[in-house]
Amino acid sequence: MVIDCHQHLWPPRLLDALRRRSEFPYLRGWTLHLPGEPPYQVDPAAHDIAARREQETAEQVLVSLSSPLGIEHLNGPDGAELIDIWHESALELPDPFRVWAAAPVAEPDPDGLAKVLRERRVAGLQLPATALGDPAAVARLAPLLDEAERAGKPVLVHPGPAPACAPGLPAWWPALGPYVSQLHLSWLAWHVAGRSRHPGLRIAFVALAGLAPLHHERLTARGGNLGPVDAKVFYETSSYGTRAIDAMVRVVGVDPIVHGSDRPYAESADPGLGAAFAHAMRTANPRVLIGEPR
């Protein structure tokens, strides 16, 4: 069974809710407006459920709310309403789609999250890296992390909203700048403060955690020591290929590497590291992450 741990698919009810908004994030037609990025022209076909299902080759696909939208960071009822719409509509998606839950991070609701995590088709909880950027932030979200650990389901750390960029920067700037640094900081914060608080929690960082593990030599040179490789930390591969994945394997090994495409923003790619590695990355390791037998 091939498992894609990271895709995005916006159901019609979520699209409609974003079009009704007058503040960020909002849609006007198919143009997405965010405070930190230039207007983005969404491809309608990317969120055509029937078309995506027909094109899909993985037997299991885990879809998540797009954390760069900033919905998890919204205060008050706005964020909670959009997250409820996400859960209700995403859980109606047909196979092979399963769902990463979302949760407000400005006003955490662990009881509400516990109820969502009991849903069979919910794979785990996605959190924005912007809510886990230092040890104090990890401590603030402990009630949510506790619920995921209690449910035996993993956490996926995804880039959050980008800060406002200077005019004229290329469209890829947020993905190569703020997104990567967010992942890097959240990875460091998890190792400093997260694992000791949540010893049983499985956690995955998208986009190879911004390649944070490759900085282990610099960390050591500056007086840090994160100890042995954490067997419950996983690294999702989206947007990276052979050289980055091979470099990560040299640091953390094969077992933590899990396949994710980030479709529709990127596509699956074979890193060309052999059939045994492909099976580990696409099947065996993702099953361990989501708590299924190998």
C-alpha positions, 0 to 999 in steps of 0.5 A, a space after each residue: 500500500 502506497 501512502 501519501 502523507 501530505 496533500 491538500 484538497 479544499 472541499 466546496 464548503 471550505 471554498 465557499 466559507 473563504 469566499 464569504 470572508 472579508 478579512 484574510 484569508 479570503 478567496 475572490 473567485 479563485 484568487 487567494 489573498 493572504 497577508 504575507 504573500 502576493 495574490 495566488 491564482 488557485 487552479 480549480 482543477 486542483 480542488 476538483 474532488 472527482 478529478 483528484 480521485 481519478 488521478 490518484 495512484 496512492 492507496 491512502 492519501 492524508 489531506 490537511 488544512 493548508 496552514 499557510 492560510 493562517 486559519 489555526 491562528 485566527 482568534 475567536 469564533 472565526 478560526 473555530 468555525 473554519 476548522 469545523 467546516 474543514 473537519 465536517 467537509 473533509 471527512 466526507 471525502 471519498 477513499 483514498 482520502 483520509 484527514 489530518 485534523 486541525 486545531 485553533 492555536 490561539 485558543 486551544 480546545 483540547 476537548 474538541 480536538 479529542 472528539 475529532 481524533 476519535 474519528 476513524 478517518 482522522 489520521 492525526 493532528 496537523 499543527 503550524 510550525 509557527 505555533 511551535 517555534 520555541 520551547 515556550 510555544 511547545 509548552 503552550 500547545 501541550 494540551 493539544 499534543 497531550 490529546 494526540 498522544 492519548 489518542 495514539 495518533 501522530 502530529 504533522 508539523 506544516 509551515 504556517 503563514 508567512 510574514 509580509 514580504 517586500 514588494 517585488 520578491 519572486 513568488 517562491 520566496 515564502 516557500 524557500 525563506 519563511 517556510 523553511 526557517 519555521 520548520 527548522 525552529 519548530 524541529 529544534 524546539 521539539 527536541 529541546 522541549 517537546 520530547 521530554 513532555 510527550 515521550 510517546 508522541 509520533 511527530 512528522 515534519 514536512 519538507 524534511 524539517 527544512 533540512 534542520 537535521 543536516 545542521 547537526 555538525 554546526 549544532 555540536 560546534 556551538 555547544 548543542 547536543 540533541 542525543 541519539 536519533 529519535 525513533 518517533 520523529 519522522 521526515 516527510 519528503 515533499 519538494 525534495 529529491 535525491 540529493 536532499 533525501 540521501 543527505 538526510 538518510 546519512 544523518 537520521 537513517 532510512 526508517 524516519 523518511 516518509 513519502 509526501 507529495 504536497 499535491 497540488 503544489 508539488 508532485 511525487 518524485 522517485 528519488 532513485 535510491 532503489 526499490 527497498 528504499 522506495 518501499 520503506 519511504 512509501 509504505 513501511 515507514 508511513 504505516 509506522 507513523 500513522 500507527 498501522 502494522 508494517 
